Amino acid sequence: MYNKVDAQFLAGLGKIVGKEQVFTDAPTLDKYKTDEETNPHKFHVPEAVVAPGTTEEVAAVVKLANQANVPVTVRSAGTSLSDGAIAVKGGIVLLMERMHKILEINEAGMYMVVEAGALTKEIQEAAKAKKLLYAGDPCSADSCMIGGNIATNAGGNRAVRYGTTRDQVYQIEVVTPTGEIVNLGARLKKKSTGYCLEQLVMGSEGTLGIITKATLKLLPLPPYRFDLVAVFTDVAKAADMVTKVLKAGIAPTSVEFMDNHFLQSSCQFCELTLPHMQDGNYIIITVETFSEDELDMKMEQLDTLCEENGAVDVLEADDRVWKVRRNCQESLRVISPVSITDDVVVPVDKVADCIKFVEEHGKKYPFKVLTLAHAGDGNLHFCLCKCDLDDATWDTEVAKFHAEVYQYAYALGGRLSGEHGIGAKKLPEMATYTPAGELNLMKEIKKALDPKDILNPGKIFELE
């Protein structure tokens, strides 16, 4: 279906971005054969890597790729957990890292204009320096880029109160799959003027356009904050806390769940010791307010709720707790060189049931199952560690476990992913669980906007 990258195509890339920004050497290509994927069977070495520096260069590269019939895989920081940045169809990997500027911070209008390669952490810090808040906060914020956040509609710790990444964006500049530059959305509170195209591109995992610039929403920064950790020795009691907190009217910024397996592995990885790390399951709750009295009242209310629900301890969650929480994914290497990180999303009132299901059913499998959750928004992460299993057993048993969890999640009204996306990892499951009419509509949109299937082919679904 696609042509191979040849000398003529490479020469064309060099004319667009400069020869020094086109890479075909073996070490560089090997570097970009994977993202956060750890299974070597799923690695794909690209034919070339290109690093444009402007939107115009991105557009010219995409036009050239269309002319040459060469696929383009867009890569931000490579923090994808769904094989989203792997060139599964060959062709080129297009890097966004040179386009990393914060272009404008407007305090009066409370917005920020950034290039797609800007680090999420730097965006957060720049807003905070102006006493404003950028509310997007994926757990990989220290290393991920805003373009990747928008392309995957990243969630994270603050989604309970503020929503996912798409809720933090006014407008995006996009290079279409045929190489045109368009601006979608507007800096408006509401808009009923034609199709909401910016929302279509956001979350499309780079299949409908390359995001090169974004206008982000900023909010007033709450001056008062408290992070609480409630410790439970019983997973079920910890999971049941979620709906009780939300129904109490406390309006938390985040409600996170971390099981004891993750608590131990991440403490070991971070070389930290936390209370009850040998037997505790953590519920971490953040409350932010504009009134000190309101904060005190809500913290007292939370303390009572936790104790009534069987917490063995209620403590302040200091920076050590958040460091451990943010490094859970990285800590998997402590347990196994090969692991799978997955996520499903269910209605918030069903997340406790889903956590208990995964924890209980995971016990009968020969691999290690670890569980996390952005529990306050119904997003459950479960991680499977291969350890010493042979490949055949690993593949067979993982497929069985996934089938159990996915069927259960859909029975609860859930979906395959809350924030990681489908990428190349869940193509069969996307075809199995998505209603035919819905899936066909997605494919028709892709065909209309990307007739040659140039952008991120082999992601979300396969085109016939």
N, C-alpha and C positions, 0 to 999 in steps of 0.2 A: 504494500500500500504506500509506503514512504520510500523516498530516495535516501541513499547514504550521503553523509557529509563528504564532499570532495574538495579538491584544491580550489576550484572556481568559487564554491560557496564560502570557503574560508577566506579567500581574497576579498569577497564581497563584505563579509563581516569586518575584516580589517579596515576597509575603506570607511565603514560606518563608525566604528568605535575606536579605531586605532589598533594596529597589530599587537601592541603590548597588552591589550585587554581581551585578546582571543587566545585560549589555552588549549593545546592538544597534547601536552607532555603527560606521560604516564602517571607521575605522582599527583598532578592536579586532577586528572580524570578519576583516579582512584579515590581521591578525597570526596568527590561528589557522587559516588556510587550509591549512597544511602543517606537517610536523614537520621531519625532516632530508631530506625529499624535495626534489630540486632541479629536477625536470621540471615546468614550469608546466602541462602537459597533465593532470597528476595532482592539481593543487590543487583543493580544494573549500571555498568560503567557507561557514561555518555560518550558520544563521539567527539564532542567539543564543549567547551565552557566559554561563555561570553559575558562580559561585565559592562553593560552600557552605563553612561553617566547622566543622561538626560531622557526626558520623555520622548523627545524627537528621535533619539537613537533607538529607544525601545521600539517605537513605531516602525522605524526603518528596518530593524532586525526582523520584526514580525512580517513585514511586507516581503522581505527577501525570502523568509522561510516559506511563505505561501507560493512564491514564484518557483522555488526549488523543491517544494513538497517535502520539507524537512520538519519534523515535529519539534515543538518548543516546550520544555518543562520549566516553569517559573519556580525559583527558589528564593525564599527570604533568608531566615537564619538557620533553616534546616531542623527546626524543633518539631516538625510534624510527627505525630504518633500513628498516622494512618498510611504511611508510604506516599504521602502527597507530594514530596519533592524528589521522588525517584523517577528517572527517565525510563519508564517501563517499556516505551516504544522506541527507544534509541533517540537519535537526533542530538539536540543541544540542550544544555542547562543554562538558563538565563538568570544571572545573579542580580539582586537589587541592592547590594550592600554599598555601592558607590553613591547611591541616591539617598543620603542619610540626614539631610538638613532639616532643622526646625526653622521654617521660613518666617513665621509671624506668630506672636502671642498678643491677642487683643483683649486687654483687661476689661474695657468698657462693654464690649460685645460678648465677652466670655467665650472666645473661640481660639483655636490654634490651627495654623496651616503647616503641614509637615509633608516631607517626602516619604515614600513608601518604605525606605530602608532605615528610617529613624528607629532607634531602639525604644521599646515601650517604657523601660525604666527611665530613660532620659526624658521622655515626654512627661511622665509622672512627676519627675523632679523639677522640670521646667515650670509646670503648672503650679506645683507646691511653692516654688520660690516667689510666685505672684499671689500667694494665699488663695489659690484656686485648686480645683480637683479635676484631674482626668480620671474618670471612674473605671475605665477598663483595667483589669488586673488579673491576667492569666498567671498561673503559677510559674511559667517560664519567663516572667516579665524582665528578669535580669538579662536575658539573652535574646528574646524574640523581637521581631520587627513588626511595626504597625501594619505594614501591607499584608503580611501573613495573617495577623490577627483579624483584619477585615475580610480577607479572602476566605477564611475558615469560620468567620463569626465566632471568634474565641469567647469563651465564657470567663471562668475564673472565680476568685473569691468574693468579689463584690456584686455578683450578678443578682443576688437575692433582692437587693435594694435598688440597684441602678440598671439592671438588665445586662445583656450581652454586648459585644463590640458594636453591632449594628445600631444599637440604641445610643451610641456615643458619637455618631458620625452624621454630619450635615450633608456633606458633598464629597464626591470622589472624582478625580481625573483618571480616565481609563483609556488604555490602548485596546481597541477591539481585536478580535481574532483575525481580522483582515488588515490590521495596521492603521486604522483611523484613530485619531485622538478626540475623545468626547468628554464633556463634563456632565456628570449626572447628579441630580439633587440640587438643593439650594439651602442657604443659611436661613431657614424659615422654621417657625414653630409648627406650622401645618401647611399642607399643600394638596390640592385636588385638581391637578392639571396633567391629565394623561396618565400613562403607566408609571408606576413607581420603579423606574429602571435601576436606580442606585441600590434598592433593596434586592433586586434580582441578582445583580452582580456580586453584592456582598454575600458571602457564604457559598459562592459557587465554586470555590476551591481552584480558582485560576482557570476554569474551563470556559468562561464567557468573557474574559477580559483580564488585562494586567493592570492592576491598580498602581498608579505612579505617584499620586498625591492625594491628600485628604484634608478636609476641613473638619476638625474635631470639636465636639461640644465640651465646654468646661463648666464646672459648677462651683458654687461657694464651698470653701473648705470648712467642714464642721470643726470648731475649735476644741471640742471635748470628745474623747474616745476612750473606750475601755475594751480590752480583749480578755475574755474569760475562757478557761478550759475546765470542763466538767469531766471527771474521770469515772468510768464505769467498768466493772469487771464483767458485766453481762452485756454482750453485744446487742441483744434485743432491747434492753432498757435504754441503751445509748441511742439506738435508732429511733425509738419511740419519742425521744425528746424533741425531734424536729417539728412535728406538727403542733406540739404543745407550745413551743416557743412562738411559732408563727401565729397561732390562734390567740395568744395572750396580748396581741396588739403592741408588742415591743418594737416592731419594725427594725430587725437587725440588719446590719450591713452584710454580714456573712454568717453562715452556719455550716461548719465543716466537720466531717466525720473522718477519723483515722483509726483503723483497727490496730490491734496490738502487734501484728506481724510487721506492719509498716512503721509503727512507732519504734520497734526494736531495730529494724534494718536501717532506718534513717538516722537514728541516734548513733548507731555504729559508724555510718558513713560520715556524719558530721562531727564525730568524736565528741559527743555531748551526752550528758546524763540528765534525764528528766524524771520527775516524780512518777512513780508507779509504772515505769517502763517495762517491768517484767510481767505485769498482768493487766495493765490498764488499756482501755479503749477511749479515745479522746473525742469529745465534742467541743469544738472551738467556736465561740460566738463573739462577734464584734458588734458593738453598739456605738454609734456616733450621734452626737446631738449638738444643738446650738445653745443649750442651757445646761449648766452644771447640776442644777437641781433635778432636771429631767433625767440626766445620766445616772445620778445617785438613786433615783426612784426605780429606774429600769434595772439597775444592777441588783438592787435588793429583791426585786421581783424575780429576776433570773436565778439568783441564789436559792430562793425558796422553791422555785420550779424544779431545779436540779436535784435538790435534796429530797423533795417529795417523790421524784421519779427514780430514786435509788442510787444517786451519785455517791461514790465513796469518798470523793474529795472535790472541792471547787476552789480553783486557784486563778491567779492572774496569769494570762498567757503572755509571757514576755517575748523578747526577740528570739530567744532560743527555740521556743515552741514554733514560731513562724518559720524559722530557718529549717527546722526538722520537717515541717509540713511542705515547704517549697522544694525540698530535696528528696521527697519520697521517690519520684521517678528515677532520679540519678542513683538512689541507694539500691536499686534492684541488682546492680552489678556486684553488690556484696554477696548476693544469694546465688546468682547464676549469670553466665555470660550471654545466655539467650533467654529472652523473656518476651511476653506479649502484653502490651497495655491496651485495654479496651474500655469503651464507655457506652453506656446506654442511658437513656433518659426516660423517666416515667412521671406521671402526675405527682406533684409534691406530696399529696396525702398518701401516696403508695410507695414512697421511697423507703420507708422503714421495712415494708414487706419485701421489697426487692433486695435490700441489704441482707436481711435475714435469710432469704432464699439463696443468695450467692454464697454466704458464709456456710450455710448448712450443707448445700449440695457440693460445695467444693471439697468437703472432707472425704468424699468417696473416690476422688481422682488421685492419680499417682504423682501429680505435680503440686507445687505449693501455690496457694491462692491467697492473694493479699487484696484488701478492700479499702478504698477511699471513696469519699463522696463530697461533692458540692451539695450537701444534703438539703440545704434551704431552697434549691431550685430543682430538685429531683434528679440531679445528674450523678450517676453512680459510675465510678471507675473500679475495675477489677483487673488485677495483674497476675499473670501466670508465669511461673519460673520453671524452666525446663530441667535445671539441675543435671542429674546423671541419666536422664531418659534417653533411649535411642530414638533416632529420627522418626521411625515408623510409628512407634508407640506414642510419641509426642504429637505427631500430626493427627493420629486417629482419636486420641483422647481429648485433645483440644477441640476438635470438630464436634465431638459429642457434647462437651461442656458448653460450647458456644450455642449449639442448637437448643439446649435446655434453657439457657439464660435468655436468649433472644425470644424464644416462644413465650416464656413467662413475661418478659417485658412488654411484648405486644399484647398479651392477654390483659395486662394492666392498663392498656391504652398508651404504651410507650413507643419509642422509636430506637433505631439502631445506634444513633449517636446524638449526644447533646452538645458537643463542642469539638471533638477531634475530627469529625468529618468521616467521609467514606473512603476517600483516596483510592489507592489501588488495593487496599487490604480487604475491603468488604464488598467487592463487586458481586460475588455470588449471593451474599446475603441481601444486598440491595435488590437484586433481581427476584429473590425469593419472597421477601417480605413487603415490598412496595406494591400497592395496588396497580394493576396493569395500566389503567387510564392515567394515573398520576405519573408513572414512569414513562409512558409514551409521550406525554406532554413535555416532560423534561427533555427527552431525546429530540423532539421536534424543535424546541427552542434552540438546543445546541446546534442542530443541523442548519437552522436558519441563520444563526450568527456566525457559525464556524463551519462553512460547507466542506472544507478539506480536513476537518478535525485536527487542526494544527496545534491548538493550545491544550496542554496537559492531557493528551489522549491517554486512554486507559484508566481514567479516574472517574469515580462515581458510578459510571456504567460503561458498557461497551456499545458502540454504534455498529449496527449491522451494515 
